[in-house]
């Protein structure tokens, strides 16, 4: 077997044996359950080499499925080699970010030295019937394969999966749009490992038909001919009409013997079709295996794309365009598929490069779906704030936005802290496992604020134990910046604007139908949609179906600096979210400041911005005809627009002025710093 050589290999080949053992310490305040233990779900903070070594006494040979997403070594990730080896060459590497090709002659050596001992420990942790899945791209896939062949054995290589991760090409690519990543799969023992079958989706099941009303149910026609040589697969067939088929097509063989063919025909398992066509074998859905064998090409349509993952994470944390927290999160559906294929209901699943925690999310969802009791172990490098940032700034009070991850981090620093909830993080709490994760954070918080009264009420309902800590503190807006949009001239014909995530809960389909109704009635108007999301393709199709053509324009997310002019040019800005899916509807506040009239629904906190008939108009949830009527009123009545915009501006300035918001928070910080109650 060819072997890989890299600088430092002799030092790291046995380094995993000399890495000192560390005891895993349970952080009781951040744990869930009456008796936290190492047998439950674990989130381990620290260097993953030390963490993996610390797991050996309790978890050797117990992990069924491992997924890791190590640095791809692109030269742009800023990852640092920090393994504490004593040789001079490692001393030169430690603490320095690994550079790009041409800048760092040892970049591939460093990556191999980092991976080698970790892979050895991961192998020790795997069950004999376990497997490891590793995400990687072209920068290191060739080196990874060679390292894995040495550590796991080339006989235990299973497959390299191609994840088609891009839902659209990169038009800025210099040579090719690189649309895929790899997922390299090795088993601990390939002879005994096998993946679970994938469930058939609706499209697969729809292919099964029953044109002859067979009592055994729907079936799928299978080709009688096969390319594999078969000594008994060369014979002539006589069709019901008497035509003779001399044999299988050139270069192929009948896949069953003559005797078996006649047996199948007597059992009505041969389909002759209409006319003298070549017969096929009927495969009944009721008789085939319950799932399908997984293939090695995974489409973003089935397991998500990188854009889906970023959008999901941004929505989870209510982040705006341009505020990426992590550059390469993986979609939950991708991790769900891996966990589905490689685990059973009682398995332990390990991710030692945990990042955004997608693996835990996928495990929890899979357990909820099938009633399983899978456990996850996540390992992630400690956040720099714990030992360094608090000492550097010496704060008296911390303010965390969103209970996860901001509040979770703040709860570990030993200082009084305030948590502000913005919307999505409250909606997460509708699920019991998120409430369980949030409970220790909320319990340790000195004060909890929300951006709207609606959210405060919802939070009190979901977490009654912390009711006394919850207050409403509207967030400050850059009032002057958004007010500058009022100087932008209104476009003609009048524009209706939507800006936000293109997800089902935003009701953009209702808005498209409403504008189509207005145009059918002869109302001259145009629609502009700014945003992106999983519903984008469906919304484009709906606009085409409603023949809106050039009357609707589309734009991806734009910067906050560009938004004021967009609001200023629009005659009406609409946010017609469904149900309770809106924490406040801040986009409508920004639009009012920029001089755009607004229409919304009564979803969530929107009525705290849009007071019906006073600061805007409220349309019925999901009712395109009523939405069209409200938009038409604003388009047709200049006095109504001016009156509601003026009242809306005054309301927003009173509630969201930066100075007033700062005074509220300063008073809260002072109370928290001296240990007082906010109740």
C-alpha positions in Angstrom: 0.0 0.0 0.0 1.4 3.5 -0.9 2.0 5.6 2.2 1.9 9.3 2.7 4.9 11.3 3.9 4.7 14.7 5.4 6.8 16.9 7.6 6.3 16.0 11.2 4.8 12.5 10.6 7.2 10.6 12.7 6.3 12.9 15.7 2.6 12.6 15.3 2.2 8.9 14.5 2.1 8.0 18.2 1.3 11.4 19.7 -2.2 10.3 20.5 -0.7 7.8 23.0 1.2 10.4 25.0 -1.4 13.1 25.0 -2.2 13.5 28.7 -5.6 12.4 30.0 -7.9 15.2 31.3 -10.9 14.6 33.4 -14.2 15.9 31.9 -15.8 18.2 34.4 -19.6 18.6 34.4 -20.8 22.2 34.5 -23.9 21.6 36.6 -25.5 25.1 36.1 -25.5 24.6 32.4 -26.6 21.0 32.5 -30.1 19.6 32.0 -31.7 17.0 34.3 -31.4 16.2 38.0 -28.3 14.1 37.7 -26.1 15.2 34.8 -23.7 12.5 33.7 -21.4 11.5 30.9 -24.0 9.0 29.6 -26.3 11.7 28.2 -25.9 14.3 25.5 -22.6 16.1 25.9 -21.2 19.4 24.7 -17.5 19.5 25.5 -15.7 22.8 25.4 -12.0 22.6 24.7 -9.3 21.4 22.4 -10.7 18.4 20.5 -7.5 16.3 20.8 -7.6 16.6 24.6 -11.4 16.1 24.6 -11.2 12.9 22.5 -8.5 11.5 24.8 -10.7 12.3 27.8 -13.5 10.3 26.3 -11.5 7.1 26.0 -12.1 5.8 29.5 -15.9 6.1 29.2 -16.6 5.8 25.4 -14.0 3.6 23.8 -15.8 1.3 21.3 -19.2 2.9 22.0 -19.7 5.5 19.2 -21.8 4.2 16.3 -21.5 7.2 14.0 -18.9 10.0 13.7 -19.3 13.1 11.6 -16.5 15.7 11.4 -16.2 18.9 9.4 -12.5 19.8 9.8 -10.8 22.8 8.3 -10.7 22.5 4.5 -7.3 24.2 4.6 -8.3 26.8 2.0 -5.8 29.3 3.4 -8.7 31.6 4.3 -10.0 30.0 7.4 -7.5 31.3 9.9 -7.1 27.9 11.6 -4.1 27.7 13.9 -1.9 24.6 14.6 -1.7 24.4 18.4 -0.8 20.8 19.3 1.9 21.0 22.0 4.7 18.9 20.5 8.3 19.7 21.6 10.2 19.4 18.3 11.5 22.8 17.0 9.5 22.6 13.8 6.2 22.5 15.8 7.3 25.4 17.9 7.6 27.5 14.7 4.0 26.5 13.7 2.2 27.0 17.0 -0.1 30.0 17.3 0.2 31.0 13.7 -2.7 30.9 11.2 -2.1 28.6 8.3 -1.7 30.5 5.1 -2.6 30.0 1.5 -0.8 28.0 -1.2 2.4 29.8 -2.1 2.5 31.7 1.2 2.9 28.7 3.5 5.1 25.9 2.3 4.1 23.6 5.1 0.3 24.2 5.0 -0.5 20.6 3.9 2.1 19.2 6.4 0.4 21.1 9.3 -3.0 19.9 8.2 -1.9 16.2 8.1 -0.1 16.6 11.5 -3.3 18.1 13.0 -5.6 15.4 11.6 -3.5 12.2 12.2 -3.7 11.9 16.0 -7.3 13.0 16.1 -8.3 10.3 13.5 -6.5 7.7 15.6 -8.5 8.6 18.7 -11.7 8.7 16.7 -11.1 5.2 15.4 -10.6 4.0 19.0 -13.9 5.5 20.0 -15.9 3.8 17.2 -17.9 0.7 17.7 -16.8 -2.3 15.6 -19.9 -1.7 13.4 -19.4 2.0 13.3 -18.5 4.4 10.6 -17.0 7.9 10.2 -18.1 10.5 7.7 -15.7 13.4 6.9 -16.6 16.6 5.0 -13.8 17.9 2.8 -13.1 19.6 -0.5 -10.4 19.4 -3.2 -7.8 21.1 -1.1 -7.1 18.1 1.1 -9.3 15.2 -0.1 -6.3 13.4 -1.6 -4.3 13.7 1.6 -7.3 12.7 3.7 -7.7 9.5 1.7 -4.1 8.5 2.2 -4.1 9.3 6.0 -7.4 7.4 6.4 -6.0 4.4 4.5 -3.2 4.3 7.1 -5.3 4.9 10.2 -8.4 2.9 9.3 -7.0 0.6 6.6 -7.7 0.9 2.9 -9.9 -2.2 3.1 -12.3 -0.2 5.3 -12.9 2.6 2.7 -16.6 2.6 1.9 -17.3 5.5 -0.5 -16.7 9.1 -1.4 -20.1 10.9 -1.4 -20.5 13.9 -3.7 -22.6 16.5 -2.0 -23.9 18.9 -4.7 -23.9 21.9 -2.3 -24.6 24.8 -4.6 -28.2 25.6 -5.8 -26.9 28.0 -8.4 -23.5 28.4 -10.1 -20.8 30.9 -9.0 -20.7 33.3 -11.9 -17.5 34.9 -10.5 -15.5 31.6 -10.7 -12.2 32.0 -12.5 -12.3 28.5 -14.1 -15.1 26.3 -13.0 -17.9 26.9 -10.5 -17.0 24.5 -7.7 -20.5 23.2 -6.8 -19.7 20.1 -4.7 -18.0 18.9 -1.5 -16.9 15.4 -0.6 -18.0 13.3 2.3 -15.4 10.5 2.7 -16.8 7.4 4.5 -14.7 4.7 6.3 -16.0 1.9 8.5 -14.1 0.5 11.5 -14.7 -2.9 9.9 -16.2 -2.7 6.4 -17.0 -6.4 6.5 -19.6 -5.9 9.2 -20.8 -2.3 8.6 -23.7 -1.6 6.4 -25.8 1.6 6.0 -29.5 1.8 6.7 -31.8 2.1 3.8 -33.3 5.5 2.8 -37.0 6.0 3.0 -38.7 6.2 -0.4 -39.9 9.7 -1.1 -43.3 10.5 -2.7 -41.7 10.8 -6.1 -40.3 7.3 -5.9 -43.6 5.8 -4.7 -45.5 7.7 -7.5 -43.5 5.7 -10.1 -45.4 2.6 -9.0 -48.6 2.0 -11.0 -51.2 -0.7 -11.4 -52.4 -0.6 -15.0 -53.7 -4.2 -14.9 -55.4 -3.9 -11.5 -53.3 -6.6 -10.0 -54.6 -7.6 -6.6 -51.1 -7.3 -5.2 -51.1 -3.6 -5.6 -49.0 -1.1 -7.5 -45.8 -2.2 -9.2 -42.8 -0.9 -11.1 -41.6 -2.4 -14.4 -38.1 -3.9 -14.2 -36.0 -4.6 -17.3 -35.8 -8.3 -18.1 -32.4 -7.7 -19.8 -29.2 -7.2 -17.9 -25.6 -6.6 -18.9 -24.0 -9.2 -16.6 -23.1 -12.5 -18.4 -25.5 -15.3 -17.4 -25.2 -18.8 -18.9 -28.9 -19.5 -18.7 -29.9 -16.0 -20.0 -29.9 -16.7 -23.7 -33.2 -18.0 -25.0 -36.1 -17.0 -27.3 -39.4 -15.7 -26.0 -42.8 -16.0 -27.6 -45.2 -13.1 -27.0 -48.9 -13.6 -26.4 -49.5 -12.4 -30.0 -47.2 -15.2 -31.3 -44.2 -13.0 -32.2 -40.8 -14.6 -31.4 -38.2 -12.5 -29.7 -35.0 -14.3 -30.6 -33.1 -13.3 -27.4 -32.0 -10.4 -25.3 -30.6 -7.2 -26.9 -27.1 -7.4 -28.2 -24.5 -7.4 -25.4 -27.0 -8.4 -22.7 -28.6 -11.4 -21.1 -32.0 -12.2 -19.7 -31.6 -11.8 -16.0 -33.6 -15.0 -15.1 -33.5 -18.6 -16.5 -36.1 -19.9 -18.9 -37.7 -21.9 -16.0 -37.8 -18.9 -13.8 -39.3 -16.8 -16.6 -42.1 -19.3 -17.2 -42.8 -19.4 -13.4 -43.0 -15.6 -13.2 -45.3 -15.5 -16.2 -47.7 -18.1 -14.7 -47.8 -15.9 -11.6 -48.7 -12.8 -13.6 -45.4 -11.2 -12.8 -44.4 -10.6 -16.5 -45.8 -7.5 -18.2 -46.2 -7.9 -21.9 -47.5 -4.3 -22.4 -49.5 -3.4 -25.4 -48.3 -4.8 -28.7 -45.3 -6.9 -29.3 -42.9 -5.0 -27.0 -40.1 -6.7 -25.0 -41.6 -8.1 -21.7 -40.5 -6.8 -18.2 -40.7 -8.0 -14.7 -43.3 -6.5 -12.3 -41.8 -5.5 -8.9 -44.5 -4.9 -6.4 -44.1 -2.1 -3.9 -45.6 -4.4 -1.2 -42.8 -6.9 -1.7 -39.7 -4.8 -2.2 -37.5 -3.7 0.7 -38.9 -0.9 2.8 -36.2 1.5 1.7 -33.7 2.2 -1.1 -29.9 1.7 -1.1 -28.2 5.1 -0.7 -26.3 6.5 -3.7 -23.1 8.4 -3.7 -24.4 11.6 -5.3 -26.5 13.8 -2.9 -28.4 16.7 -4.4 -28.9 20.0 -2.5 -32.6 19.5 -3.3 -32.6 16.4 -1.0 -30.1 17.4 1.7 -29.8 21.2 1.5 -27.3 23.6 0.1 -24.7 25.9 1.7 -27.1 28.8 1.0 -29.9 27.0 2.8 -27.7 26.4 5.8 -26.6 30.0 6.0 -30.2 31.3 5.6 -31.4 28.8 8.3 -28.7 30.0 10.7 -29.4 33.7 10.0 -33.1 33.2 10.5 -32.4 31.2 13.7 -30.5 34.2 15.1 -32.5 36.9 13.3 -29.4 38.2 11.5 -29.6 40.5 8.6 -27.9 40.3 5.2 -24.1 40.6 5.4 -24.0 39.5 9.0 -22.8 35.9 8.5 -21.8 34.4 11.8 -20.3 31.2 10.4 -19.0 31.0 6.8 -19.5 27.2 6.2 -22.4 25.8 8.3 -23.8 22.5 7.1 -27.6 22.0 6.5 -29.5 20.1 9.1 -30.9 17.8 6.4 -27.4 16.7 5.4 -26.6 15.7 9.0 -30.0 14.1 9.3 -29.3 11.9 6.3 -25.9 10.8 7.7 -27.4 10.1 11.1 -30.2 8.2 9.5 -27.9 6.0 7.4 -25.3 5.3 10.1 -27.1 5.0 13.4 -29.9 3.1 15.2 -32.3 4.5 17.7 -30.0 3.9 20.7 -26.7 5.1 19.0 -24.2 7.7 20.2 -23.2 10.2 17.4 -20.0 12.2 17.8 -18.9 15.4 16.2 -15.5 16.7 17.3 -15.5 19.8 15.0 -19.0 20.9 16.1 -19.1 24.5 14.9 -22.7 25.6 14.8 -24.0 22.5 16.5 -25.9 21.2 13.4 -25.2 17.6 14.4 -27.0 18.0 17.7 -29.9 19.7 15.9 -30.1 16.8 13.4 -30.0 14.2 16.2 -32.8 15.9 18.2 -35.0 16.2 15.1 -34.4 12.5 14.1 -35.3 11.4 17.6 -38.5 13.4 17.5 -39.4 11.9 14.2 -38.9 8.2 15.0 -39.0 8.1 18.8 -35.3 7.3 19.1 -33.0 7.8 22.0 -29.8 8.7 20.2 -27.3 10.7 22.1 -24.9 13.3 20.7 -21.4 14.3 21.8 -20.2 17.7 20.5 -16.7 19.0 20.9 -15.9 22.6 20.1 -12.9 24.9 20.8 -13.6 27.2 23.8 -14.8 30.7 22.9 -12.0 33.2 23.3 -14.2 35.3 25.6 -14.0 33.0 28.6 -10.4 33.5 29.7 -9.4 36.4 27.6 -12.2 38.8 26.7 -13.6 39.3 30.2 -10.2 40.0 31.6 -9.3 42.3 28.7 -12.4 44.6 29.1 -13.1 43.9 32.7 -16.9 44.4 32.3 -19.3 44.6 35.2 -22.3 43.5 33.2 -22.7 41.5 29.9 -25.5 42.0 27.4 -26.2 39.0 25.2 -28.5 39.2 22.2 -30.4 35.9 21.6 -30.3 33.4 24.3 -28.4 31.1 21.9 -25.5 31.4 21.3 -25.0 34.8 23.0 -26.8 34.0 26.2 -25.3 30.6 26.5 -21.8 32.1 26.2 -22.5 34.9 28.7 -23.9 32.4 31.2 -20.5 30.7 31.4 -18.4 33.8 32.3 -19.4 34.3 35.9 -20.6 37.8 35.5 -24.1 39.4 35.8 -25.7 39.4 32.3 -28.8 40.6 30.5 -30.4 38.6 27.6 -32.4 40.2 24.9 -34.8 38.0 22.9 -35.6 39.1 19.4 -38.2 36.6 18.0 -36.8 33.5 16.4 -35.1 32.5 19.7 -38.5 32.7 21.4 -40.2 30.6 18.8 -37.6 27.9 19.3 -38.9 27.5 22.8 -42.2 26.0 21.6 -40.2 22.8 21.4 -39.4 21.1 24.7 -35.8 20.3 23.9 -35.0 24.0 23.2 -36.8 25.0 26.4 -34.6 22.6 28.3 -31.4 24.1 26.7 -32.6 27.6 27.4 -33.6 27.0 31.0 -30.2 27.3 32.6 -29.4 30.4 30.6 -32.6 32.1 31.6 -32.2 31.0 35.2 -28.7 32.5 35.5 -29.6 35.7 33.6 -30.0 38.8 35.8 -32.6 40.3 33.5 -34.4 39.3 30.3 -35.7 41.8 27.8 -37.7 41.4 24.6 -38.1 43.8 21.7 -41.9 43.7 21.9 -44.8 43.2 24.3 -46.0 40.3 22.2 -42.6 38.5 22.7 -42.6 39.3 26.4 -46.1 37.7 26.7 -45.0 34.7 24.7 -41.9 34.2 26.7 -43.8 34.4 30.0 -46.1 31.7 28.7 -43.3 29.4 27.6 -41.0 30.0 30.6 -43.1 31.0 33.6 -40.3 30.4 36.1 -38.5 33.5 34.9 -41.6 35.8 34.5 -40.3 38.3 37.1 -37.1 38.9 35.1 -38.9 39.8 31.8 -39.3 43.4 30.6 -39.9 45.0 27.3 -37.1 47.2 26.0 -37.5 48.3 22.3 -34.2 48.2 20.5 -32.7 51.5 19.1 -33.0 52.3 15.5 -30.6 54.4 13.4 -33.4 57.0 13.0 -31.5 59.6 11.0 -30.1 57.1 8.6 -33.5 55.6 7.8 -35.1 59.1 7.8 -32.7 60.0 5.0 -34.6 57.7 2.7 -37.5 60.2 2.7 -35.5 62.4 0.3 -35.5 59.6 -2.4 -38.2 60.4 -5.1 -41.1 58.0 -5.3 -40.9 55.8 -8.4 -43.7 55.5 -11.0 -45.8 53.5 -11.3 -46.1 53.3 -7.5 -44.0 50.6 -6.0 -45.0 48.1 -3.3 -42.0 46.8 -1.5 -41.2 43.6 0.5 -37.8 43.2 2.2 -37.0 40.1 4.2 -36.4 36.3 4.1 -38.3 34.4 1.5 -39.8 31.8 3.7 -43.4 30.6 3.9 -44.2 32.4 7.2 -43.6 35.8 5.6 -46.7 35.5 3.3 -44.9 36.8 0.2 -47.1 34.5 -2.0 -50.2 36.4 -0.6 -48.5 39.7 -1.5 -47.8 38.5 -5.1 -51.4 37.4 -5.5 -52.6 40.7 -4.1 -50.6 42.8 -6.6 -51.8 40.5 -9.4 -55.4 41.2 -8.4 -54.7 45.0 -8.3 -53.3 44.9 -11.8 -56.2 42.8 -13.0 -58.4 45.6 -11.7 -56.4 48.2 -13.7 -54.5 49.6 -10.8 -51.1 50.7 -12.0 -48.4 49.5 -9.5 -45.3 47.4 -9.4 -43.9 45.0 -6.8 -40.2 44.9 -5.7 -39.0 41.9 -3.6 -35.7 42.1 -1.8 -34.5 38.9 -0.1 -33.6 35.3 -0.5 -34.7 32.0 1.0 -36.1 28.5 0.4 -39.3 29.8 -1.1 -37.6 31.8 -3.8 -38.1 29.4 -6.7 -41.8 28.9 -5.8 -42.4 32.6 -5.6 -40.8 33.2 -9.0 -43.0 30.5 -10.5 -46.1 32.1 -8.8 -45.2 35.5 -10.3 -44.9 33.9 -13.7 -48.2 32.1 -13.3 -49.9 35.4 -12.4 -48.3 36.9 -15.5 -46.7 39.8 -13.6 -43.7 39.8 -15.9 -41.8 43.1 -15.6 -44.2 44.3 -13.0 -42.2 42.5 -10.3 -38.5 43.0 -9.8 -36.2 40.8 -7.6 -33.1 41.6 -5.7 -31.0 39.5 -3.3 -30.4 40.9 0.2 -28.8 44.4 0.1 -26.8 46.2 2.8 -28.4 48.3 5.6 -26.9 51.4 3.9 -28.9 50.8 0.7 -32.3 50.1 2.4 -33.3 53.7 3.3 -33.4 54.7 -0.4 -35.4 51.5 -1.3 -38.0 52.4 1.4 -38.1 56.0 0.3 -38.7 55.1 -3.3 -41.6 52.8 -2.3 -45.1 54.1 -1.9 -46.1 51.1 0.3 -44.0 48.6 2.2 -45.8 45.4 3.1 -45.0 42.7 5.7 -47.9 40.2 5.7 -46.5 37.4 8.0 -48.7 34.5 8.9 -49.7 33.4 12.4 -47.4 34.5 15.2 -44.2 34.4 13.1 -43.1 38.0 13.7 -41.4 39.3 16.8 -41.9 43.0 16.0 -41.7 43.7 12.3 -38.9 46.2 12.5 -38.7 46.5 8.8 -42.0 48.4 8.9 -40.6 50.8 11.4 -37.6 51.5 9.2 -40.0 52.0 6.2 -42.1 54.6 8.1 -39.0 56.6 9.0 -38.1 56.6 5.3 -41.5 57.9 4.3 -43.2 54.8 3.0 -46.7 54.0 4.1 -47.1 50.5 5.5 -49.5 47.6 5.5 -49.1 44.5 7.7 -51.1 41.7 9.3 -51.9 41.1 13.0 -49.1 38.5 13.2 -47.0 38.6 16.4 -45.6 42.0 17.3 -46.6 43.8 14.0 -49.5 45.6 15.6 -47.1 47.3 18.0 -45.7 49.1 14.9 -48.8 49.2 12.7 -51.7 50.5 14.7 -54.6 50.0 12.3 -55.8 53.2 10.7 -53.3 55.2 12.7 -49.8 54.3 11.7 -50.7 52.0 8.8 -53.3 49.5 7.7 -53.8 45.9 8.9 -54.9 43.2 6.4 -56.5 39.9 7.1 -53.9 37.1 7.5 -53.6 35.1 4.3 -56.4 37.0 2.4 -55.0 38.3 -0.9 -58.2 40.1 -1.7 -58.3 42.1 1.6 -54.5 42.8 1.2 -55.2 44.2 -2.3 -58.0 46.4 -0.9 -55.7 47.9 1.8 -52.8 48.5 -0.6 -55.2 50.1 -3.0 -56.5 52.4 -0.3 -52.9 53.6 0.4 -52.1 54.0 -3.3 -55.2 56.0 -4.0 -55.3 58.2 -0.9 -52.4 60.6 -0.5 -53.9 62.1 2.6 -54.2 58.7 4.2 -50.6 57.9 3.4 -49.3 61.2 4.8 -51.3 60.9 8.0 -50.3 57.4 8.8 -46.6 58.0 7.9 -46.5 61.1 10.1 -48.1 59.3 13.1 -45.9 56.3 12.5 -42.7 58.3 12.5 -43.6 60.0 15.7 -44.3 56.6 17.3 -41.1 55.1 16.2 -39.0 58.2 17.3 -40.6 57.9 20.7 -40.0 54.2 21.2 -36.8 53.5 19.3 -34.7 56.7 19.5 -31.1 55.7 20.3 -30.8 58.1 23.3 -34.0 56.9 24.9 -33.1 53.3 24.4 -29.6 53.9 25.8 -31.1 55.5 28.9 -33.4 52.5 29.4 -30.5 50.0 29.1 -28.1 52.1 31.3 -30.7 52.1 34.1 -31.1 48.3 33.7 -27.3 47.8 33.7 -26.9 49.8 36.9 -29.6 47.8 38.6 -28.1 44.5 37.5 -24.6 45.6 38.5 -25.6 46.2 42.0 -27.5 43.0 42.3 -30.9 44.5 42.4 -34.1 43.0 41.1 -35.6 44.1 37.8 -39.1 42.9 38.8 
